[in-house]
């Protein structure tokens, strides 16, 4: 009998902890404020970029390439003689999250065209050519190169994204 009562009390205690927490009462003039935790700083993915002609890398906390729809990520700057270009990469929570950003890029790029062989878009942003693509949970791209060269460099970058 005692063991049955002990089991009932234990089950009651466990179940009482499973409910939702009560919401704090607010006064008539008080509005509830939602505090959003700051996004985690993106990882430094510099090691994923090709090293030939690499001049510098930079981790950007948010709005990669100045785009409001982009999270943070890593930008690599390349310089070979007079030629300068950038590569970028950001890892999202899932492949779906990466794919969801591609239409935003299509809208942001002037003259955007779908590159079927890569599943990405090539166009112009502020007068600079941009090639953007996804690979799994990664969203990456090449800025500042003609399409054929951007495609070649993007393939090298894509091979390092896993």
C-alpha positions as CSV (number, residue, x, y, z in Angstrom):
1,X,0.0,0.0,0.0
2,X,2.8,2.4,0.9
3,X,4.6,1.7,-2.3
4,X,1.5,2.4,-4.3
5,X,1.1,5.7,-2.7
6,X,4.8,6.5,-3.3
7,X,4.4,5.7,-7.0
8,X,1.3,7.8,-7.2
9,X,3.0,10.8,-5.5
10,X,6.1,10.4,-7.8
11,X,4.0,10.3,-10.9
12,X,2.0,13.3,-9.7
13,X,5.3,15.3,-9.2
14,X,6.6,14.3,-12.6
15,X,3.4,15.3,-14.3
16,X,3.2,18.6,-12.5
17,X,6.5,19.6,-14.0
18,X,5.3,19.0,-17.6
19,X,3.0,21.9,-17.9
20,X,3.8,25.2,-19.5
21,X,5.1,28.0,-17.3
22,X,2.6,30.6,-16.2
23,X,2.9,33.8,-18.1
24,X,3.7,36.8,-15.9
25,X,0.8,39.2,-15.4
26,X,1.2,42.6,-17.0
27,X,-0.4,45.8,-15.8
28,X,-2.9,47.6,-18.1
29,X,-0.3,50.1,-19.5
30,X,2.6,47.6,-19.7
31,X,3.4,45.9,-23.0
32,X,5.4,42.7,-23.1
33,X,8.8,42.9,-24.7
34,X,10.3,40.1,-26.7
35,X,14.0,40.0,-26.3
36,X,15.7,38.2,-29.1
37,X,19.1,36.6,-28.4
38,X,21.8,37.8,-30.7
39,X,22.7,35.4,-33.5
40,X,25.8,33.3,-32.9
41,X,28.9,34.6,-34.6
42,X,29.6,32.7,-37.8
43,X,32.5,30.3,-37.8
44,X,35.7,31.4,-39.6
45,X,35.7,29.2,-42.7
46,X,38.9,30.6,-44.1
47,X,40.5,27.2,-44.4
48,X,37.8,26.2,-47.0
49,X,39.0,28.8,-49.6
50,X,41.7,28.1,-52.2
51,X,45.0,29.6,-51.1
52,X,46.4,30.6,-54.6
53,X,46.3,34.4,-54.9
54,X,44.5,34.7,-51.6
55,X,45.1,38.2,-50.2
56,X,42.8,38.3,-47.1
57,X,39.8,36.7,-45.4
58,X,37.2,38.3,-43.2
59,X,34.4,37.0,-41.0
60,X,31.2,39.1,-41.4
61,X,28.8,38.8,-38.5
62,X,25.6,39.6,-40.4
63,X,24.4,40.8,-43.8
64,X,27.1,39.1,-45.9
65,X,27.9,41.2,-49.0
66,X,25.7,43.9,-47.6
67,X,22.5,41.9,-48.3
68,X,19.8,42.2,-45.6
69,X,18.6,38.7,-46.3
70,X,22.0,37.2,-45.8
71,X,23.4,35.9,-42.5
72,X,27.0,36.3,-41.6
73,X,29.8,34.2,-43.2
74,X,33.4,34.4,-44.5
75,X,34.6,36.5,-47.4
76,X,37.9,35.7,-49.1
77,X,39.6,38.4,-51.2
78,X,41.9,37.4,-54.1
79,X,44.4,39.5,-56.0
80,X,46.4,38.3,-59.0
81,X,48.2,41.2,-60.7
82,X,45.4,43.7,-61.6
83,X,42.7,41.1,-61.2
84,X,40.8,41.2,-57.9
85,X,37.8,39.2,-57.0
86,X,36.0,37.7,-53.9
87,X,34.6,34.4,-52.8
88,X,32.2,34.0,-50.0
89,X,30.6,31.1,-48.0
90,X,28.1,30.7,-45.2
91,X,26.8,27.6,-43.6
92,X,23.2,27.5,-42.7
93,X,21.2,25.2,-40.5
94,X,20.0,23.0,-43.3
95,X,20.1,22.6,-47.1
96,X,16.5,23.9,-47.2
97,X,17.6,27.2,-45.5
98,X,20.4,27.6,-48.1
99,X,17.9,26.9,-50.9
100,X,15.4,29.4,-49.6
101,X,18.0,32.2,-50.0
102,X,18.6,31.6,-53.7
103,X,15.3,33.3,-54.9
104,X,16.4,36.4,-52.8
105,X,19.7,36.4,-54.8
106,X,17.8,36.0,-58.0
107,X,15.7,39.1,-57.2
108,X,18.8,41.1,-56.0
109,X,20.9,40.4,-59.1
110,X,20.4,42.5,-62.2
111,X,20.0,40.3,-65.3
112,X,20.0,37.1,-63.2
113,X,20.2,33.9,-65.1
114,X,19.9,30.4,-63.9
115,X,23.0,28.3,-64.4
116,X,21.5,24.8,-64.7
117,X,24.8,23.0,-64.6
118,X,25.5,24.4,-61.1
119,X,22.0,25.1,-59.8
120,X,22.9,28.7,-59.0
121,X,22.5,32.2,-60.4
122,X,24.8,34.6,-62.3
123,X,24.1,38.3,-62.6
124,X,25.3,41.7,-61.6
125,X,25.1,43.5,-58.3
126,X,26.2,47.1,-58.2
127,X,28.0,46.7,-61.5
128,X,30.0,43.7,-60.3
129,X,29.3,40.2,-61.6
130,X,28.1,37.7,-59.0
131,X,27.8,33.9,-59.2
132,X,25.9,32.3,-56.3
133,X,25.1,28.7,-55.6
134,X,24.2,26.2,-52.9
135,X,25.9,23.0,-51.9
136,X,24.0,21.2,-49.1
137,X,23.6,23.6,-46.2
138,X,26.2,26.0,-47.8
139,X,25.4,29.2,-49.7
140,X,28.5,30.4,-51.5
141,X,29.7,32.4,-54.5
142,X,32.2,34.3,-56.5
143,X,32.1,38.1,-57.0
144,X,34.0,40.0,-59.7
145,X,34.7,37.4,-62.4
146,X,33.1,36.7,-65.8
147,X,30.7,33.8,-65.8
148,X,33.1,31.2,-67.2
149,X,35.9,32.1,-64.7
150,X,33.4,32.4,-61.9
151,X,32.1,28.9,-62.7
152,X,35.6,27.4,-62.6
153,X,36.5,29.1,-59.3
154,X,33.1,28.1,-57.8
155,X,33.8,24.4,-58.6
156,X,37.0,24.5,-56.7
157,X,35.2,26.2,-53.7
158,X,32.3,23.8,-53.9
159,X,34.7,20.9,-53.6
160,X,35.9,22.2,-50.2
161,X,32.4,22.7,-48.8
162,X,31.3,19.5,-47.0
